[in-house]
C-alpha cells in the first residue's frame, strides 16, 4: 500500500512539474531527472526547493487579506515631474514602473548613502534611540550575535518608553536566532513575527526600516557582526544602505504594513488592523528628488523586479554598472546585457574577490565570462562586496535587496529603489569609481585559461542555477 502511494505521488509530482508548474523547459527537465534518479530524496528535494505550491498558496492568502483593505492608503499624491527634469529614456522607465509594477512616483527630501556596516549601524541606532512614536523593522536576518543583541536591547528600551515597535524577519534565515534573544523586546510589548514559517527556498529577503513615519532605510544590509567587519570571514565587507526622509517614507511604510498584516497571527489581527487604521494620513510635500520603489515576490506575480531591471537595461545608451555578491542572471537579463554590450554600451560588473560560497562562485564566474566575451569589464572586489546596485548612464541608480540572481528576480520577496537624475546618482557613480580602485580586474584571458577543475564545477553547479 505504501509503495503504491509513493509511486502515485511520484507520477503526480512529475505530471505536476510538466503540466501544472509551468517551469522553463530546462528547469522542468532538471526536476524530472532529480525526482526520477533520486528515489525518495529527489521527491523531498523537489518539495522543498522546487515546488511553487507554497508561494502560490502564500500569494492567494495575501491577496485575499489585502482585498479586505487591511492596509489603508497612506499616500495619495504622486510627485510631479517637469519635461526638463528627466530624459525621454528615464521617463519611459518611470512610465513602465507606474503601469506594470503599479509603483507610484514619489520623492525624497534628504538622502544619505551608507557604504559600510559601521556607518550604517551608527546612523541607524542613533535614529532608533531618538524615536518618539514608532519603529517598523523588516530584515531578512537578525543574527544572534553582538549586533543582533544590541538591536534588541535598543528596541526594548524604546518599547518601554511607549514607542510602538514591530519587527519582521524571515523564518528559515533566523532559525539560529532563538526566540529567547527577542524576549527582552516582547516582554515589554514589542512584536516580533517570523515571516513564511515553512520549509521552502522562497524567502522574505526585504530590508525596510521606518522610524516615526519620517525616516526610512533600504539596502543590502541585515543585522549582524559581519556587516560591521567584526567577523573573521568575508572581510572587509562592502555594502550599501540608503537613509531617506520625505514623502517616500510613506510608500515604504505601506509596504511594511502589507507584509506585517499578512504575516500577523490571527489572534492579534484585529488589534493590528485597528492600529494601522488609526494612523493619520500624512501631509505630502514633494521635492524634486524623484524615486520609485519596486517590490517582487508573492505580492507581484509578474516578476516585477526583473522587469524593472530589464526596462532600465534597455534604456541604457552609454553605460551599465552593476554590483552584486552573486551574478546568476536568467536568460532574459543575460541576453539584454549582451545586446546592450553588442550595441556599444559599456558594461561593468563588480563581484566579490572572496568567494561567496563553493557553489555560487563558479556559477558567478561562468556568467561573468559570458559578458567578458562581449567586451564587458568584470572587477573582483578585494574583500566581500554585498551591495546590490545598478547605475544606468549616470542618470538612474537602483539600490535595494535584489541580488543579480534568479531567486531574487523570480521568487524571493524583495524591494529596491530606483532613483532618477540628481546629485545622488552622480554621488553613487563616484563611489563605484572608488570601489574599482579596491578591485582587481578579471579578464577574458583569465576566464579562458581557467582550470579543468573550475570548468567541471561550473558544469555541475550550472544545473542548479535556477535555485540560486
FIKOL-942084 format. One line per field, with one value per residue (C-alpha): residue number from 1; residue in three letters; z, x, y. Coordinates in pm, whole numbers, m for minus. Layout:
FIKOL-942084
n: NUM	... $
res: ala	... $
Z: Z	... $
X: X	... $
Y: Y	... $
END
This chain:
FIKOL-942084
n: 1	2	3	4	5	6	7	8	9	10	11	12	13	14	15	16	17	18	19	20	21	22	23	24	25	26	27	28	29	30	31	32	33	34	35	36	37	38	39	40	41	42	43	44	45	46	47	48	49	50	51	52	53	54	55	56	57	58	59	60	61	62	63	64	65	66	67	68	69	70	71	72	73	74	75	76	77	78	79	80	81	82	83	84	85	86	87	88	89	90	91	92	93	94	95	96	97	98	99	100	101	102	103	104	105	106	107	108	109	110	111	112	113	114	115	116	117	118	119	120	121	122	123	124	125	126	127	128	129	130	131	132	133	134	135	136	137	138	139	140	141	142	143	144	145	146	147	148	149	150	151	152	153	154	155	156	157	158	159	160	161	162	163	164	165	166	167	168	169	170	171	172	173	174	175	176	177	178	179	180	181	182	183	184	185	186	187	188	189	190	191	192	193	194	195	196	197	198	199	200	201	202	203	204	205	206	207	208	209	210	211	212	213	214	215	216	217	218	219	220	221	222	223	224	225	226	227	228	229	230	231	232	233	234	235	236	237	238	239	240	241	242	243	244	245	246	247	248	249	250	251	252	253	254	255	256	257	258	259	260	261	262	263	264	265	266	267	268	269	270	271	272	273	274	275	276	277	278	279	280	281	282	283	284	285	286	287	288	289	290	291	292	293	294	295	296	297	298	299	300	301	302	303	304	305	306	307	308	309	310	311	312	313	314	315	316	317	318	319	320	321	322	323	324	325	326	327	328	329	330	331	332	333	334	335	336	337	338	339	340	341	342	343	344	345	346	347	348	349	350	351	352	353	354	355	356	357	358	359	360	361	362	363	364	365	366	367	368	369	370	371	372	373	374	375	376	377	378	379	380	381	382	383	384	385	386	387	388	389	390	391	392	393	394	395	396	397	398	399	400	401	402	403	404	405	406	407	408	409	410	411	412	413	414	415	416	417	418	419	420	421	422	423	424	425	426	427	428	429	430	431	432	433	434	435	436	437	438	439	440	441	442	443	444	445	446	447	448	449	450	451	452	453	454	455	456	457	458	459	460	461	462	463	464	465	466	467	468 $
res: unk	unk	unk	unk	unk	unk	unk	unk	unk	unk	unk	unk	unk	unk	unk	unk	unk	unk	unk	unk	unk	unk	unk	unk	unk	unk	unk	unk	unk	unk	unk	unk	unk	unk	unk	unk	unk	unk	unk	unk	unk	unk	unk	unk	unk	unk	unk	unk	unk	unk	unk	unk	unk	unk	unk	unk	unk	unk	unk	unk	unk	unk	unk	unk	unk	unk	unk	unk	unk	unk	unk	unk	unk	unk	unk	unk	unk	unk	unk	unk	unk	unk	unk	unk	unk	unk	unk	unk	unk	unk	unk	unk	unk	unk	unk	unk	unk	unk	unk	unk	unk	unk	unk	unk	unk	unk	unk	unk	unk	unk	unk	unk	unk	unk	unk	unk	unk	unk	unk	unk	unk	unk	unk	unk	unk	unk	unk	unk	unk	unk	unk	unk	unk	unk	unk	unk	unk	unk	unk	unk	unk	unk	unk	unk	unk	unk	unk	unk	unk	unk	unk	unk	unk	unk	unk	unk	unk	unk	unk	unk	unk	unk	unk	unk	unk	unk	unk	unk	unk	unk	unk	unk	unk	unk	unk	unk	unk	unk	unk	unk	unk	unk	unk	unk	unk	unk	unk	unk	unk	unk	unk	unk	unk	unk	unk	unk	unk	unk	unk	unk	unk	unk	unk	unk	unk	unk	unk	unk	unk	unk	unk	unk	unk	unk	unk	unk	unk	unk	unk	unk	unk	unk	unk	unk	unk	unk	unk	unk	unk	unk	unk	unk	unk	unk	unk	unk	unk	unk	unk	unk	unk	unk	unk	unk	unk	unk	unk	unk	unk	unk	unk	unk	unk	unk	unk	unk	unk	unk	unk	unk	unk	unk	unk	unk	unk	unk	unk	unk	unk	unk	unk	unk	unk	unk	unk	unk	unk	unk	unk	unk	unk	unk	unk	unk	unk	unk	unk	unk	unk	unk	unk	unk	unk	unk	unk	unk	unk	unk	unk	unk	unk	unk	unk	unk	unk	unk	unk	unk	unk	unk	unk	unk	unk	unk	unk	unk	unk	unk	unk	unk	unk	unk	unk	unk	unk	unk	unk	unk	unk	unk	unk	unk	unk	unk	unk	unk	unk	unk	unk	unk	unk	unk	unk	unk	unk	unk	unk	unk	unk	unk	unk	unk	unk	unk	unk	unk	unk	unk	unk	unk	unk	unk	unk	unk	unk	unk	unk	unk	unk	unk	unk	unk	unk	unk	unk	unk	unk	unk	unk	unk	unk	unk	unk	unk	unk	unk	unk	unk	unk	unk	unk	unk	unk	unk	unk	unk	unk	unk	unk	unk	unk	unk	unk	unk	unk	unk	unk	unk	unk	unk	unk	unk	unk	unk	unk	unk	unk	unk	unk	unk	unk	unk	unk	unk	unk	unk	unk	unk	unk	unk	unk	unk	unk	unk	unk	unk	unk	unk	unk	unk	unk	unk	unk	unk	unk	unk	unk	unk	unk	unk	unk	unk	unk	unk	unk	unk	unk	unk	unk	unk	unk	unk	unk	unk	unk	unk	unk	unk $
Z: 0	94	m227	m430	m261	m319	m685	m725	m559	m791	m1101	m983	m897	m1242	m1412	m1195	m1291	m1660	m1680	m1368	m1251	m1593	m1530	m1803	m2006	m1862	m1501	m1556	m1711	m1425	m1164	m1352	m1361	m992	m889	m1111	m1040	m665	m517	m204	m170	m510	m414	m86	m263	m510	m243	m52	m333	m650	m591	m636	m445	m119	m291	m480	m156	11	m280	m271	105	77	m198	m5	305	121	m63	277	284	586	471	420	156	348	41	m249	m421	m695	m737	m1026	m1297	m1543	m1903	m1831	m1530	m1695	m2035	m2257	m2164	m1791	m1846	m2013	m1708	m1481	m1706	m1716	m1337	m1292	m1530	m1498	m1134	m1004	m848	m755	m845	m521	m388	m101	89	213	122	280	126	381	231	539	829	1091	946	886	1241	1396	1196	1241	1615	1665	1479	1679	2009	1905	1803	1959	1827	1618	1481	1200	1107	839	780	617	907	1258	1370	1721	1785	1932	1671	1698	2076	2059	1829	2058	2362	2188	2068	2414	2570	2322	2373	2749	2670	2484	2128	1902	1790	1515	1378	1084	990	774	942	786	782	1157	1281	1461	1636	1932	2050	2381	2205	2136	2481	2626	2347	2351	2733	2713	2435	2118	1840	1651	1367	1161	803	598	875	641	476	119	m52	m123	140	258	164	212	426	531	836	905	1212	1330	979	886	829	620	528	245	101	119	488	754	1125	1207	1306	962	814	1056	979	1318	1176	1078	733	431	542	453	392	149	138	58	260	192	458	330	455	288	107	3	363	346	46	235	544	335	203	559	676	380	492	862	842	603	849	1165	1387	1371	1744	1710	1369	1476	1707	1444	1181	1420	1491	1121	1053	1341	1170	1031	661	618	463	144	41	m266	m356	m698	m599	m776	m697	m720	m513	m673	m491	m611	m472	m356	m396	m760	m980	m1283	m1182	m1120	m1009	m1308	m1549	m1387	m1433	m1797	m1858	m1708	m1904	m2230	m2162	m2142	m2410	m2260	m1953	m1714	m1380	m1158	m807	m668	m441	m693	m1069	m1182	m1428	m1609	m1987	m2036	m1822	m1970	m2327	m2253	m2118	m2417	m2655	m2479	m2491	m2858	m2922	m2765	m2412	m2161	m1906	m1573	m1320	m968	m775	m459	m459	m161	m287	m171	m146	m301	m541	m621	m707	m1014	m1147	m1097	m1279	m1568	m1622	m1586	m1857	m2092	m2081	m2095	m2442	m2537	m2408	m2059	m1772	m1461	m1130	m829	m511	m268	4	3	m179	m72	m228	m473	m708	m1073	m1237	m1587	m1790	m1463	m1473	m1297	m987	m834	m476	m266	m151	m501	m590	m957	m946	m1043	m690	m635	m974	m965	m619	m314	m159	m249	m254	m443	m501	m843	m813	m1104	m1226	m942	m732	m560	m882	m955	m598	m620	m955	m782	m508	m779	m927	m583	m541	m865	m706	m448	m714	m945	m1299	m1416	m1786	m2081	m2099	m1735	m1797	m2100	m1908	m1600	m1482	m1589	m1233	m1240	m1565	m1412	m1111	m1345	m1541	m1226	m1041	m1351	m1342	m1018	m1133	m1121	m743	m691 $
X: 0	280	466	152	102	467	451	129	290	591	372	156	466	620	291	264	614	532	171	93	406	477	850	1102	1186	1539	1424	1137	1370	1618	1349	1206	1556	1613	1282	1335	1705	1698	1414	1261	1542	1458	1094	1188	1430	1162	900	1144	1338	1135	762	588	279	382	441	110	m75	101	14	m350	m372	m202	m434	m739	m629	m533	m866	m1026	m845	m634	m381	m512	m366	m112	m26	m224	m36	210	527	515	781	879	988	1331	1391	1450	1530	1286	1458	1415	1054	994	1133	904	608	688	712	395	190	342	452	188	473	388	638	744	1034	1276	1378	1720	1925	2237	2443	2598	2860	2980	2819	2990	2850	2511	2473	2589	2328	2052	2099	2107	1774	1627	1732	1571	1240	930	629	704	971	895	1174	1192	1515	1599	1828	1880	2179	2226	2543	2662	2478	2153	2157	2237	1939	1702	1830	1776	1428	1332	1435	1219	922	948	915	588	724	537	793	710	972	960	1231	1248	1169	1435	1709	1665	1646	1978	1841	1648	1316	1485	1702	1389	1236	1357	1162	848	829	778	518	728	615	839	700	897	773	696	715	753	1038	1094	1357	1104	1210	1141	1460	1345	1519	1295	1317	1072	1105	842	686	975	1292	1337	1618	1653	1953	2155	2246	2089	2172	2491	2852	2986	2832	3042	3363	3354	3354	3673	3547	3444	3619	3645	3269	3142	2769	2521	2231	2024	1875	1578	1343	1043	732	890	892	513	547	794	573	283	495	593	231	131	392	316	m60	m31	207	17	m122	m499	m542	m371	m504	m800	m587	m318	m572	m721	m374	m295	m633	m575	m271	m337	m287	33	74	269	533	724	1074	1238	1434	1232	1225	1009	1009	961	867	896	786	448	287	386	333	463	833	818	1178	1318	1100	1209	1574	1505	1343	1647	1898	1713	1712	2092	2275	2624	2693	2560	2741	2640	2740	2621	2756	2623	2589	2344	2111	1834	1827	1631	1866	2177	2057	1959	2309	2471	2255	2350	2720	2695	2540	2838	2710	2994	2914	3095	3022	3165	3159	3336	3703	3631	3414	3053	3022	3176	2882	2792	3144	3196	2848	2908	3241	3076	2805	3055	3261	2963	2973	3352	3321	3109	3364	3228	3464	3449	3601	3667	3646	3934	3705	3338	3102	2740	2594	2307	2317	2288	2370	2246	2416	2493	2123	1942	2050	1886	1968	1793	1786	1792	2081	2158	2032	1730	1592	1580	1421	1165	1070	1208	1029	1247	1238	1452	1453	1502	1645	1619	1865	2007	2319	2266	2314	2636	2749	2698	2876	3175	3151	3160	3472	3636	3534	3714	4040	3987	3936	4141	4014	3915	3994	3875	4219	4193	3849	3964	4261	4066	4144	3975	3853	3693	3515	3398	3249	3075	2917	2784	2657	2507	2244	2116	2133	1751	1772	2045 $
Y: 0	241	156	223	562	658	557	754	1057	1026	1013	1306	1509	1454	1538	1848	1961	1925	2042	2248	2428	2581	2599	2671	2358	2346	2370	2126	1869	1913	1841	1543	1391	1467	1307	1000	942	1003	797	950	1206	1359	1394	1562	1798	1897	1964	2188	2357	2318	2321	2656	2543	2719	3052	3020	2950	3244	3472	3362	3416	3754	3875	3759	3951	4268	4272	4323	4659	4582	4840	5195	5418	5624	5828	5964	6242	6148	6351	6599	6580	6851	6798	6947	6725	6389	6239	6051	5723	5790	5889	5552	5369	5574	5500	5129	5101	5303	5087	4741	4749	4989	5186	5541	5811	5974	6180	6211	6521	6407	6102	5957	5678	5442	5212	5026	4847	5060	5383	5225	5096	5423	5614	5357	5317	5695	5722	5434	5590	5919	5756	5913	5722	5412	5181	4935	4693	4424	4231	3900	3807	3939	3737	3603	3798	4126	4335	4143	4166	4540	4594	4404	4596	4930	4834	4707	5039	5228	4993	5059	5430	5367	5358	5113	4851	4600	4359	4117	3867	3557	3226	3000	3265	3319	2960	3013	3324	3179	3315	3398	3658	3866	3810	4144	4316	4102	4120	4497	4493	4481	4247	4004	3790	3541	3551	3238	2976	2679	2490	2611	2822	3102	3353	3708	3893	4254	4515	4804	5030	5316	5540	5790	5798	6031	5827	5513	5276	5024	4844	4524	4504	4287	4291	4100	4148	4053	4369	4576	4379	4207	3852	3666	3561	3769	4083	4365	4369	4631	4702	4980	5113	5426	5654	5857	6125	6285	6164	5832	5706	5658	5427	5207	5219	5093	4805	4717	4706	4490	4237	4274	4230	3936	3766	3865	3590	3558	3626	3965	4063	4276	4489	4535	4637	4891	5030	5073	5235	5476	5626	5971	6035	6237	6576	6512	6765	6655	6763	6742	6429	6160	5789	5477	5159	4819	4501	4145	3811	3690	4031	4063	3758	3944	3924	4297	4344	4157	4351	4677	4577	4490	4827	5001	4791	4853	5228	5239	5436	5469	5256	4992	4944	4652	4544	4211	3937	3684	3706	3436	3613	3434	3417	3741	3953	3794	3846	4207	4276	4104	4306	4630	4540	4448	4791	4967	5021	4998	4727	4691	4417	4411	4082	3963	3870	3645	3356	3385	3006	2695	2650	3013	3128	2903	2986	3359	3327	3142	3405	3688	3517	3521	3902	3924	3773	4076	4326	4385	4461	4242	4351	4133	4341	4297	4168	4077	4309	4254	4572	4523	4822	4918	5253	5338	5615	5804	5902	5616	5431	5124	5021	4760	4398	4245	4017	3969	3612	3405	3373	3750	3807	3529	3404	3589	3887	4187	4567	4815	5188	5346	5697	5937	6202	6412	6459	6123	5926	6114	6055	5681	5668	5830	5566	5299	5461	5449	5084	5000	5118	4841	4576	4361	4320	3973	3948	3746	3581	3471	3330	3131	2988	2872	2521	2200	2154	2500	2415	2086	2268	2512	2229	2062	2369	2534	2260	2416	2778	2816	2764	3026 $
END
